[in-house]
Amino acid sequence: MMDYRAPQLAVAFLSEHFSGNPGEALVLDVACGTGLIAKEMSALGFKHFEGVDGSQGMLDLAAQTGLYQHLSLALLGPEPLPAQPGVFDVVILVGALNAGSAPVGIVRELCKAAKPGGLICMIRANHRGELTAKYTESLKREIELMEGEGLWSPVGVKEVDKYMDYPHLDTKGAEDELVVTGTVYLYKKSIV
Ligand SMILES: C[S@@+](CC[C@H](N)C(=O)[O-])C[C@H]1O[C@@H](n2cnc3c(N)ncnc32)[C@H](O)[C@@H]1O
């Protein structure tokens, strides 16, 4: 049995740095899947969620949580992010920032959707392999380019243990194969 801990890790890091009133904040959950982020954040007092996902099946499950006021279907990459620019206090993307999911260019769209001073939180698994290495390199370039353009600034970037955990397995001696670490990125949109 595997524990997917990315939502908890991302939301914990975000909440350490979020200084507004969670009850009033508007949150955009990109690649929302079944709605784990809204579940995690609503436990901290967040109430206003919009979600986007490329799968109608996932959106149906997210709708069943009853936590999202608005859900949109969009395959990011081929389609633009369907979100009003400049209005979200928090934009969060968990579990889809990798080769084969959302293309690197999505980070610019996340920033566009945030309001000035809003937070953009992203977490991804540190998988191995050439595709991941290339994706990571181009993600780093895009993030730095956006910093250089004055669009956003880093609040914190940190490596997290156990993005995936296997609590029921004895992983001793097999950590290399079984333990997946992750990186969480938190950025603040510039006030222009
Ligand atoms: C691992 S799940 C993560 C779901 C949720 N964020 C969570 O952490 O529980 C990845 C989600 O990203 C969505 N996804 C992947 N690539 C996408 C794309 N290009 N555009 C929109 N959604 C995408 C999938 O449909 C899936 O719901």
The ligand as an ORCA input file, in Angstrom:
! r2SCAN-3c Opt
* xyz 0 1
  C      -1.464     12.769     -9.589
  S      -2.979     13.568     -9.956
  C      -2.940     14.880     -8.762
  C      -4.309     15.369     -8.426
  C      -4.385     16.358     -7.289
  N      -3.690     17.585     -7.589
  C      -3.831     15.728     -6.044
  O      -2.703     16.035     -5.668
  O      -4.516     14.885     -5.458
  C      -2.639     14.412    -11.481
  C      -3.840     15.144    -12.063
  O      -3.375     15.994    -13.086
  C      -4.273     15.947    -14.164
  N      -3.513     16.334    -15.352
  C      -2.373     15.771    -15.826
  N      -1.947     16.418    -16.911
  C      -2.840     17.423    -17.148
  C      -2.955     18.439    -18.134
  N      -2.050     18.564    -19.128
  N      -4.003     19.292    -18.050
  C      -4.915     19.183    -17.070
  N      -4.852     18.239    -16.105
  C      -3.833     17.371    -16.137
  C      -4.781     14.513    -14.182
  O      -6.029     14.401    -14.861
  C      -4.872     14.217    -12.697
  O      -6.144     14.539    -12.194
*
